[in-house]
């Protein structure tokens, strides 16, 4: 999954839905949407943690 770079979870989800529709030429069915929302939230939260706690590349 690509990096979201979104400021909020809602923005990240909205962007992910738009990308899905553009790539697949249809709106996601309920199963696809649930998976997409879950994956997007995980990625967004991971990016937020990384932004708050940058890894030390000098180690």
N, C-alpha and C positions, 0 to 999 in steps of 0.2 A: 504494500500500500504506500502511495506517495506521501511525503510530508504534507501536513495540512497547512501550516503557517497561519491558521485562523486564530483570531483573538478569543473566540468563545466556542464552546462545544456546539452550540446551535449553528453557528456560522460554518464550522467544519462539516457538520452533518448536511447542511444545505448544499455546500460545495460538492460533497461526495455524491449526493443524489443527482446533481446536475451532471457531473462527470459520468456517472453510471448511465444516465439517459443518453448522453451524447455518444458514448462508446457502444451501447447495446441497442440504441434506437427504439427503446421502449422504457416505460416507467417500471421500476422493480416491483415484482409481485411481493406479497407480504413476507415470505420466507427470505427472499433476496434483500428486502429492505431491512428486516431485523438483523441479518448478518452484517449488512453494510453499516448500519447504525452502531452495532456493537464494535466492529473493527475500527470504525472511525473514532469512537470514544476512546478505545484503548490507545490508538496512535496519538490522539490529541493529548491525552493524559501523560503518555510517555514523553512527548515533546515538552510539555510543561515542566515535568520533573527535570529533564535535561537542562532546560533553560534556567531553572532555579538552582541546580547543582551541576555546573559544568564539570566534565571529567578532566582530571589533571593529565594531560598528554606527556608531561615531563617525567612521569614515574617510570 
